Amino acid sequence: MATDPSEYEAAVPILAAHLAKIERAVGRTRALCAGQPYDTVRQVLAEGLIREGAQRVVPQVVDDLACQIAEDSGEAPF
């Protein structure tokens, strides 16, 4: 099944806008919750995604992001 390349070109701005929403939610969550317990981070991230209008993220991706943020001490690596 072939797809018209113009369909991809039309989808790129939509995907970029959605990704920007996710990035904003992750950035805010990281700033507020780095190093906090996973459950807290997961809840704040989920709420942030909803506020951004990006709640349609694969649950496993949200879980992984929450784990990364929870494990982040907020300090520079060196």
C-alpha distance (Angstrom), angle and dihedral (degrees) to the residues before:
residue distance angle dihedral
M1 . . .
A2 3.80 . .
T3 3.79 123.5 .
D4 3.78 124.3 -150.4
P5 3.84 109.7 -110.5
S6 3.81 89.8 -135.7
E7 3.80 87.9 66.6
Y8 3.80 89.0 61.2
E9 3.80 91.2 48.3
A10 3.80 90.5 51.6
A11 3.81 91.8 49.0
V12 3.82 96.8 51.1
P13 3.84 96.6 78.8
I14 3.80 90.9 46.6
L15 3.79 91.9 50.7
A16 3.81 91.9 45.3
A17 3.81 91.3 52.6
H18 3.81 91.4 49.0
L19 3.79 91.7 48.3
A20 3.80 90.5 50.4
K21 3.81 89.4 55.0
I22 3.80 90.6 51.7
E23 3.81 91.4 47.4
R24 3.81 91.4 52.0
A25 3.80 92.2 50.4
V26 3.81 92.0 47.4
G27 3.81 92.3 46.8
R28 3.79 93.3 50.9
T29 3.79 91.8 45.5
R30 3.80 91.5 49.4
A31 3.81 91.0 49.6
L32 3.81 92.2 49.8
C33 3.79 102.9 34.7
A34 3.82 112.4 25.2
G35 3.78 108.5 146.2
Q36 3.80 95.7 9.8
P37 3.81 123.0 125.5
Y38 3.80 116.6 -69.6
D39 3.82 94.9 -117.2
T40 3.80 91.4 55.0
V41 3.80 92.9 46.6
R42 3.82 92.6 46.3
Q43 3.80 91.7 52.4
V44 3.81 94.4 46.8
L45 3.81 91.2 46.7
A46 3.81 92.6 49.2
E47 3.80 90.8 49.9
G48 3.81 90.7 46.9
L49 3.78 91.8 52.2
I50 3.80 90.1 51.2
R51 3.82 91.6 49.7
E52 3.80 89.8 51.0
G53 3.80 91.9 48.4
A54 3.81 91.0 -116.1
Q55 3.79 100.3 112.5
R56 3.81 91.7 128.6
V57 3.80 95.3 87.8
V58 3.80 121.7 130.6
P59 3.84 106.2 -96.5
Q60 3.80 92.2 -130.0
V61 3.81 89.6 56.7
V62 3.81 90.8 51.6
D63 3.81 89.6 48.5
D64 3.80 91.9 50.2
L65 3.81 93.0 47.7
A66 3.81 90.6 48.3
C67 3.82 90.3 51.2
Q68 3.79 91.5 50.5
I69 3.80 92.4 49.1
A70 3.81 92.5 45.8
E71 3.81 90.5 51.8
D72 3.83 92.4 47.4
S73 3.78 111.6 100.8
G74 3.79 91.1 -162.0
E75 3.79 90.8 -122.6
A76 3.79 125.5 120.6
P77 3.81 111.7 -99.2
F78 3.84 92.0 -122.1
